[in-house]
Amino acid sequence: MSEPILSLNAVHTDIAQYHILQGVDLQVPRGQVTMLLGRNGVGKTTTLKTIMGQWRAKSGQITYDGQEITRMPVSARARAGIGFVPEDMGIFRDLTVEENMLLGCTSGPLDPKRKEWLIGAFPALGTFWHSEAGTLSGGQKQMLSIARAMAEDRKLYLIDEPTKGLAPAIVSTMAGALRELKAQGASILLVEQNFSVAKALGDTAAVMDDGRVIWTGEMAELATDKDLQERLMGLSMEAH
């Protein structure tokens, strides 16, 4: 097996007086989709933000593409090829779709072929290309947030609950775009509460509880073992 594109070793992160991450060990295999699962409040979003550098790890080591990045600034991580889609989307409502997309480009204008591919993946963005992002529906804003992270070819994508609250048709569109991204060779670390999406997209999975990763393995193993789901996450995810 090739060296993972991302490794976290005993990572601790504090937010104010709270000790959120309590020694996270995690590996993201290169070219695969890794699902980061667990109940609300166990540290999944904090893990993504720590990888991106928005929260600074108190201790431990983060290695990306063979380089330690534990103390690297956010902007340098983005230039190194890490794209981040936060749960709150982080789009600029007063800017057009096109202007939001340009903010996702760190090395120059949006490549015309990349734009064509993104509009093919998310047709609504082409329809509203010159409209203010604030006029989009919730699902369209989520598409824009993901498309902006894809504006340039990145090696690793960190995506926080992309399908939350979205209609099934939009979820299907988003899943298709993520599959295509993986087919292009990207690695993806995906926080997802929709277990059917996790089953459909995930190659491997890591389950968190109380600021630690408590289980790692093949997504297919977790998807087919109800007892394991109940033990790790406290409920059967089969109906979700």
N, C-alpha and C positions, 0 to 999 in steps of 0.2 A: 504494500500500500504506500502511495506517495506521501510525502511530508504534508501535514495539514496546512492550509493557507492561513489559519488562525489558531492560536493556542492561548488559553488563559491558565495560569498556574498560580493557585492560592491567592486569588485576587480579593482584596478587601476594599470596600468603598463605604465611606461615611457621608451622610447628608445631614448637615447641622449636627444635632446630638445623637442622630440615629445611625446605628451600625447596620447598614442594609445588606451589603454583600459580605459574607462571612467565610471567605476562602473558596471562591469559585474556581473549579477546574473544568475546562471545556475545550474541545477540539472541533474545528469545522473542516471536514475533508475538502480538499480542492476539487472543484467542479461538481459539487453535490449541493442538495438542499438539506439543511439541518434545521429541524423544528425545535424551538425552545418553548417548552410547555410547562404548565403548572397553574395553580390557582391564582387568583388576583392577589397582588401584594406580596409575592414571594421573591421579587427582585429581578424579574425578566427585563423590564424597561430599563432599570438601573444598569443591568449588564450591558445592554446595547449602548447606552449613553456613556458608559465607562470605556467600552471599546472605541467609541468615536472620539472620546476625550472631552465630552461635555461635562462629565463628572470625572474628577481625578482619582485614580486608584490610590488608596492610602498605603497599600503594600501589595506585593505580588508582582507578577510579570505578565505582560501581554506581548506576544510575538505575532507579527503579521508578515507573511511572504518572506520569511527568513530574517526579518529585522525586528529588534525590540522597539516597541512604540509606546511603552508605558508612560513616558513623560513627553511624548511628542505633541505639539499643538494640534488643535482640531483642523486647522487649514492645511497643515502638512499631511495629516492623515487623508484628507480629501484628495490632495494632489497625488498621494501615493496609490490611489485607486480604490478608496473605500467610499461607497455611497450610503447615505442614511435616510430612511423614510420614517419620520417620527409619527407617533400615534395621533398627535394633534395636527398633522399634515404640514404645518408651518408655511403655508402658501401666503402670498401677498395679495390681499383682496383687491386693492386699488390698481394693481398692475394687470396687464392683459395676460392671457395664457402664454403668448409668445414671449413676453417680457419675463414671466416666471421661469419659462424654460431656459432662457438665456442665463439666468442666475445659476442654473445647474451646470453651466459650462465653465470649467476652470482653466481651459487651455486655448480658448478662442471661440469663434462663432459656432453655432449649431451646424453640424455637418448635414448637408441636404439629404444624403442617403439615410442618415440616422433619423432625421425628421420624418422622412417617408415611412421608415419602419415603425416609428412610434405612433404615427397617425394611423397606420394600418392596424397596430395593436390596440389603439384606443381611438376609434373613429370620432367620438364626440369632441376630442381635442381639436381636430381639424375643423369641425363645424364652428367651434367657438374660439378659434385661434386668435382673433383680434378683439375678443370680448374681455371685459374685466373678470378676473377670477372670482370676484365676489358674487357674480351673477350665476355661477354654476351651481348645480345641485350638489348635495353631499357626496354622492357617488362620483360625480364628475370631478369634484375637488380632490377626492382620494386618488382618482386616476391621474390627475395632474401632479399630485405629490410624488407618486411612484414614477411617472414618466420623467419628471424633472431629475430624479436620482439616476435615471437611465439616459440622460441627455448625452452623456459621454460613456464610452465603453469602460466599465469599472471591473476590477477583479473580484471585489467582494461587496455584496449588498446586505445591509442591516435593515430589516423591515419590521416595523412594530404594528401588529394587528391590522393588516391592510384591508381585511374584509369586514371589519366591525360595523354592524348596523346597515350593511349594504344589501340590496335586492339580489336574489339568486342570479339574475342575468348578468349583473355587473360583477358579481363574484366569479362567474364563469369566464368573463372577459379578462379579469385580472389574473386568474389562474393560468389562462392560456398564455398571457404575456410573460409570466414568470417561468413557465415551461420553456418558452422560446429563449428567454434570457439564459437559462441553464444550458440549453442546446448550443448556445454560442460560446460556452465554456466558463460562464460566470459561476462563482460560489455564492450561496445565499444562506444567511442566518435569519430565520423567520419566526417571530413571535405570533402565535395564532391560537385563538380560542375556538374557532370552528373546526371541530375534530374531523369532519368529512374533508375539509380542505387540507388539513394536516396529513390525512391518510393519502390523499390524491397526489400531493406535491412532495412529501418528505421522503428522503432517502434514509437519513438517520434522525434520531431524536435525542434530546436531553431534557430531563424533567427536573425542575427546580422546586425546592421547598425551603422556606426559612433562610433564604440567602445563600443556599448551596445547591449544587447539582447533585441529585440523589440517585439518578439512574441515567445511563446512556446505552444506546443500542440501535438496532435497525428499527425504522418506523413501522415496517411490516410486522415485526414481532409485537410491538405495543398495540398496534391496530387490531390484532387478532386475539389478544389476551385480555378479556374483561377483568379477570381477577387482578392482573397486573395494573390495569388502569385504575381500579378501585383502590388498590394498595398505595399507588403512587400519588393519585390526585383526589382520592377521597370520594369518588363517585364514578359510576360507569359513564363513559363518554359515548357509548354506542348510539344513543338516540340523537346526538348532536350532529 
